[in-house]
Amino acid sequence: MRFTDGHSNSSVCTPTRYGVLTGRYCWRSRLKKGVLDGNSTALIEEGRETVASVLKAGGYRTACIGKWHLGMNFTKMKGKSKGKWDYDAPIARGPNAVGFDYYLGIAASLDMPPYALIQNDRFLQKPTEHFEALKKQLDYTRGGAIAPEFKHVDYLPLVAEQAEEYIASGAKESEPFFLYLPLPSPHKPVVPNEAFQGKSGIGQYGDYVVETDWVVGRVIQALKDGGVYENTLVIFTSDNASFAVPEVYEVIQQGHRVNADFRGQKTDAFEGGHRVPYICTWPARIPAGKVSEQVICTTDIMATSLAAAGLPVPGGAAEDSVNFLPILEGQHQGGSLREATVHHSGSGMFAIRKDRWKLILGSGSGGRTQVPKGLPPVQLYDMKNDPAETTNLQAENPEVVKELTALLERYKKSGRSVTR
């Protein structure tokens, strides 16, 4: 089933990852805007249930392979090296602490140090060297610590290989498994391998997307080879929309619009910041070739995954997570499954969507897209008739503005948007 109105809960990546794993909007956490860096402390609060922790308690083997970017509690050195990171010490709070039996990946994005592989709570190779920052149009990284053998271009194929091995091992054992596979692509730095360069016909970014598709294909094939594809729920989506808009990267994109005809880009409250691809497969239970116009959100992955596993959502957890399994199985015949969906930009600007109406609590994009000055302080768009958000209807519909503003405030004050 393909969803045409699926959304990341934020238009930047760290908060979306928090939402995926906890079923909770990240603006309820300490992170009110922006993203973490590679040395940030753990964002997921102690005692908070995650989709991994609940599935693990329910008998699932759990693993995370790829890009974490949710903070890890590294140790700082003492004595003469006081204040520096001690990459020899075990990581006090990382993926293993929030429900994952196994972790292999990098601390944050592929453009953020430390550039080194971490397995469970240890660096496989300590980042002892310094990487100089590269800043080009698309291919850039921040300078910082790097392991001697770490190469950015090798990392995406490594993720694919490790995912295949994990699936193969899981298929041979009796326990079901949950694999969270946050890919480092397509994202800066744009580093497609030689085998994919020129394959897309639209430059390096397009080639990196082709390589990403190749990785997903390897995962699906591994499920088939292991004999578990028919009874495995696969959810494919993105943590935000693309940064590579033609207005900025026209030469590279050669006319291809990565965010379709939606306004804006990654970081924005506009649709081009958070409306993302969403494809779900489960051959044993989801009919093939279906398309849904239901509004869903990445926070919904937790409740949906638990429902698929036959497990209840623990009390007090997943406060913003709606189970959309009935949609996947064709059992939902009513109206909107979600009462409303809250969107959040990179700078912390709020928007709320209910049925056809979307209210943005600000006059700009909340991100990188520039808009004229002097516009009304709020924006209201009819997403049914104007999904490109071209016409602000706030002046003609003050009652809708009032209703949606009040609903957002209720969600903020109550600490949840979903009742069970």
C-alpha positions in Angstrom: 0.0 0.0 0.0 1.3 3.4 -0.9 0.2 6.5 1.1 -0.1 9.8 -0.8 -0.6 11.9 2.4 2.1 10.5 4.7 4.2 12.8 6.9 7.2 12.8 9.1 6.4 14.3 12.5 9.2 16.9 11.9 10.8 18.4 8.8 14.3 17.6 10.2 15.7 14.2 11.2 16.5 13.9 14.9 13.0 14.8 16.1 11.4 12.5 13.5 13.5 9.6 14.7 12.4 10.3 18.2 8.8 10.2 17.0 9.3 6.9 15.1 10.7 5.1 18.1 8.6 6.6 20.9 5.3 7.4 19.2 5.5 10.8 20.7 6.0 14.3 19.1 9.5 15.4 19.8 8.5 18.9 20.7 7.3 17.3 24.0 10.9 16.4 24.7 13.8 18.7 25.6 14.5 19.2 21.8 12.3 22.1 20.8 14.0 22.9 17.5 16.9 21.8 15.3 18.8 18.5 15.6 21.4 16.9 17.8 25.1 16.6 16.8 27.3 13.6 17.0 28.3 14.1 20.6 24.9 15.1 22.0 23.6 13.2 25.0 20.7 10.7 24.7 17.4 12.3 23.8 15.0 9.5 24.6 14.2 9.8 28.3 15.0 7.1 30.9 12.0 5.0 31.5 10.3 5.9 28.2 9.0 2.9 26.3 10.0 2.6 22.6 8.7 0.4 19.9 11.9 -1.7 20.3 11.5 -2.1 24.1 7.9 -3.2 23.9 8.6 -5.6 21.1 11.6 -7.0 23.0 9.5 -7.6 26.0 7.0 -9.3 23.8 9.6 -11.9 22.6 11.1 -10.1 19.5 14.8 -9.9 18.7 15.5 -6.2 18.1 18.2 -4.5 16.2 19.2 -1.0 14.9 21.6 -0.8 11.9 22.5 2.5 10.3 22.3 6.1 11.5 21.2 6.8 15.1 21.3 10.6 15.6 19.3 10.4 18.9 22.2 11.1 21.2 24.5 8.9 23.1 26.1 9.4 26.5 29.8 9.4 25.8 32.3 9.7 28.7 34.6 12.7 29.1 38.2 12.3 30.0 39.7 13.5 33.3 43.2 14.7 34.2 45.3 16.4 31.6 42.8 15.5 28.9 39.8 16.8 30.9 36.9 17.8 28.7 37.8 15.7 25.7 35.7 12.7 24.7 36.9 9.3 25.9 36.1 7.1 22.9 37.7 4.1 24.7 35.1 4.1 27.4 31.7 2.2 27.0 28.8 4.3 25.9 26.6 4.8 28.9 23.3 5.3 27.2 22.8 4.4 23.5 20.5 2.3 21.4 20.9 -0.8 23.7 19.5 1.3 26.6 16.2 1.9 24.8 15.3 -1.6 23.7 17.7 -2.8 21.0 19.5 -6.1 21.6 22.0 -5.2 18.9 23.3 -1.9 17.3 25.8 -1.2 14.6 26.0 2.2 13.1 27.2 5.8 13.5 26.4 8.2 16.2 24.7 10.8 14.1 24.5 11.8 10.4 27.2 10.9 7.8 28.1 14.6 7.9 28.7 14.8 11.6 31.7 13.6 13.6 32.7 11.3 15.2 33.1 9.3 12.0 33.5 5.8 13.3 31.5 2.6 13.6 29.9 1.8 16.9 28.8 -1.8 17.8 26.5 -1.9 20.8 28.2 0.3 23.4 31.7 0.4 22.0 33.6 2.0 19.0 34.9 -0.7 16.7 37.7 1.6 15.9 38.5 4.7 17.9 38.2 8.0 16.0 41.8 9.1 16.5 42.4 11.2 13.4 40.9 14.5 12.2 38.8 14.9 9.2 38.9 18.3 7.5 35.5 19.8 6.6 34.4 19.6 3.0 31.9 22.2 1.8 30.7 21.9 -1.7 27.3 22.5 -3.2 26.0 19.1 -2.1 28.9 17.0 -0.9 30.0 18.3 2.4 30.8 17.1 5.9 31.7 18.8 9.1 35.3 18.5 10.3 36.1 16.4 13.3 37.2 13.0 14.7 37.4 10.1 12.3 38.5 6.5 12.6 41.5 5.7 10.4 39.7 3.1 8.3 36.3 4.9 8.0 35.3 6.0 4.5 32.0 7.8 3.9 31.4 6.2 0.5 31.6 2.7 2.0 29.0 3.2 4.7 25.7 2.7 2.8 26.8 -0.6 1.2 28.0 -1.7 4.7 24.5 -1.0 6.1 23.0 -3.1 3.4 25.4 -6.0 4.1 24.8 -5.9 7.8 21.0 -5.8 7.3 21.2 -8.9 5.1 23.2 -10.7 7.6 20.8 -9.8 10.5 17.8 -10.9 8.5 19.4 -14.1 7.5 20.3 -15.0 11.1 16.8 -14.1 12.3 15.1 -16.2 9.6 17.0 -19.3 11.0 15.8 -18.7 14.6 12.4 -19.2 16.1 11.9 -15.7 17.5 10.4 -13.0 15.4 12.6 -9.9 14.8 12.3 -6.2 14.5 14.9 -4.3 12.5 15.0 -0.5 12.6 17.1 0.4 9.5 17.7 4.2 9.4 19.7 4.7 6.2 22.3 7.5 5.9 21.0 8.4 2.5 19.9 10.3 0.5 21.4 13.0 2.7 24.5 15.1 2.8 27.3 14.2 2.0 26.1 12.9 -1.4 28.5 10.1 -2.0 27.2 7.4 -4.5 29.5 4.5 -5.1 31.3 4.3 -8.5 28.9 1.6 -9.6 26.0 4.0 -9.4 27.5 7.2 -10.7 25.7 8.3 -13.8 22.9 5.8 -13.3 20.1 8.3 -12.7 20.9 10.8 -15.4 20.2 13.7 -13.0 23.5 14.0 -11.2 25.1 12.8 -8.0 22.0 13.2 -5.8 19.9 11.1 -8.2 22.6 8.5 -8.3 22.6 8.4 -4.5 18.8 7.8 -4.6 19.3 4.9 -7.0 21.9 3.4 -4.6 19.4 3.8 -1.8 16.8 2.0 -3.8 19.4 -0.8 -4.4 19.8 -1.2 -0.6 16.1 -1.5 -0.1 16.0 -4.1 -2.8 18.7 -6.1 -1.1 16.7 -6.0 2.2 13.5 -7.3 0.4 15.5 -10.0 -1.3 17.0 -11.1 2.0 13.5 -11.4 3.5 12.5 -13.5 0.5 15.6 -15.7 0.7 15.0 -16.3 4.4 11.4 -17.4 3.7 10.0 -14.6 5.9 8.9 -12.0 3.4 5.2 -13.1 3.2 4.8 -12.6 7.0 6.9 -9.5 7.5 5.6 -6.0 7.8 8.0 -3.6 6.0 7.4 0.1 6.4 9.5 2.3 4.1 9.4 6.1 4.6 11.7 9.1 5.2 12.5 11.2 8.2 11.9 14.5 6.2 11.5 15.6 2.7 14.5 16.5 0.5 16.9 19.4 0.7 17.9 19.1 -3.0 15.2 21.5 -4.4 15.7 22.7 -7.9 15.6 26.3 -6.8 18.9 25.7 -5.0 20.4 22.8 -6.9 19.0 23.4 -10.4 22.2 22.3 -12.3 22.4 19.0 -10.4 18.7 18.2 -10.5 18.2 19.1 -14.1 14.5 19.8 -13.7 13.7 16.8 -11.4 11.6 17.9 -8.4 12.4 15.7 -5.4 9.5 17.0 -3.4 7.1 16.7 -6.3 4.9 19.8 -6.6 4.7 20.5 -2.9 6.0 23.9 -1.7 9.2 24.1 0.3 11.9 21.7 1.3 13.5 20.0 4.3 13.2 22.2 7.5 9.9 23.8 6.4 6.4 23.8 7.8 5.2 23.7 4.2 4.3 20.3 2.7 7.7 20.1 1.0 9.3 19.8 4.4 7.4 16.8 5.8 5.2 15.1 3.2 7.2 12.0 2.5 7.1 8.7 0.6 5.3 5.9 2.5 5.1 2.3 1.3 4.0 -0.6 3.4 4.2 -4.3 2.4 3.0 -7.4 4.2 1.9 -9.9 1.5 0.1 -12.2 4.0 -2.2 -9.4 5.2 -2.0 -6.3 2.9 -3.5 -6.5 -0.5 -1.1 -5.5 -3.3 -1.2 -2.4 -5.4 -3.4 -0.3 -3.0 -3.2 3.4 -2.6 -4.5 5.3 0.4 -5.2 9.0 0.8 -5.4 8.8 4.6 -3.2 11.2 6.6 -0.6 9.2 8.6 2.5 10.2 10.5 5.8 8.7 11.5 4.7 8.7 15.1 2.1 6.1 14.1 4.7 3.5 13.4 4.9 2.5 17.0 1.2 1.8 17.6 0.9 0.1 14.2 3.9 -2.2 14.7 2.7 -3.2 18.1 -0.8 -4.0 16.7 0.8 -6.1 14.0 2.7 -8.0 16.7 -0.5 -8.5 18.7 0.8 -6.4 21.6 -0.9 -3.5 23.4 0.5 0.0 23.7 1.7 0.4 27.4 -0.2 2.9 29.4 1.4 6.3 29.2 3.4 5.5 26.1 3.1 6.5 22.4 1.0 9.6 23.2 0.7 10.7 19.6 0.6 7.3 17.8 -2.4 6.0 15.9 -2.6 2.4 14.7 -3.2 2.4 11.0 -3.2 -1.4 10.6 -6.9 -1.3 9.8 -6.2 0.9 6.8 -3.5 -1.5 5.6 -5.8 -4.5 5.9 -8.7 -2.7 4.3 -10.8 -2.8 7.4 -11.2 0.9 8.0 -14.3 2.3 6.3 -14.9 5.5 8.1 -13.4 9.0 7.7 -10.0 10.3 8.9 -8.2 7.9 11.2 -6.4 10.8 12.9 -8.3 13.6 14.5 -5.5 15.9 13.5 -1.7 15.9 12.8 0.8 18.3 14.2 3.7 19.3 11.9 6.9 20.9 13.2 9.6 22.8 11.3 13.3 22.9 11.9 13.1 26.2 13.7 10.3 25.1 15.9 7.3 26.5 14.0 4.1 24.6 14.5 1.4 23.7 12.0 -1.7 21.5 12.4 -3.7 19.6 9.9 -7.3 18.5 10.3 -9.1 17.0 7.4 -8.8 19.5 4.5 -7.4 22.4 6.6 -3.8 23.1 7.5 -2.9 26.0 9.8 0.6 27.2 10.0 1.3 29.3 13.1 3.7 31.8 11.5 4.1 34.0 8.4 7.1 32.2 7.0 8.2 28.7 6.1 9.8 27.9 9.5 12.8 26.7 7.6 15.1 27.5 4.7 12.5 28.6 2.1 12.3 32.4 1.9 9.0 34.1 1.7 8.1 37.8 1.3 8.0 40.0 4.5 4.9 41.6 5.8 2.6 38.6 5.3 -0.3 37.7 7.8 0.9 36.2 11.1 -0.8 32.8 10.3 -1.5 30.8 7.2 -4.5 28.6 6.4 -4.5 26.3 3.4 -7.2 24.1 1.8 -5.2 20.9 1.3 -7.9 19.3 -0.8 -8.1 22.0 -3.4 -4.6 23.6 -2.9 -2.0 21.0 -1.8 0.7 23.3 -3.2 -0.2 25.9 -0.5 -0.5 28.8 -2.9 -3.4 30.7 -1.4 -3.7 31.8 2.2 -7.3 31.6 3.3 -6.9 32.7 6.9 -8.8 36.0 6.4 -11.9 34.3 4.9 -12.0 31.5 7.5 -11.4 33.0 11.0 -13.5 30.2 12.6 -11.2 27.5 11.2 -8.2 29.4 12.5 -9.7 29.6 15.9 -10.7 25.9 16.0 -7.3 24.6 14.9 -5.4 27.0 17.2 -7.5 25.8 20.1 -7.0 22.1 19.2 -3.2 22.5 19.0 -3.2 24.2 22.4 -5.2 21.3 23.8 -2.7 18.8 22.4 0.1 20.7 24.0 -1.4 21.0 27.4 -2.8 17.5 27.6 0.5 15.9 26.8 -1.1 13.7 24.2 -3.1 13.8 21.0 -4.4 10.2 21.0 -6.8 8.6 23.6 -7.0 4.9 24.1 
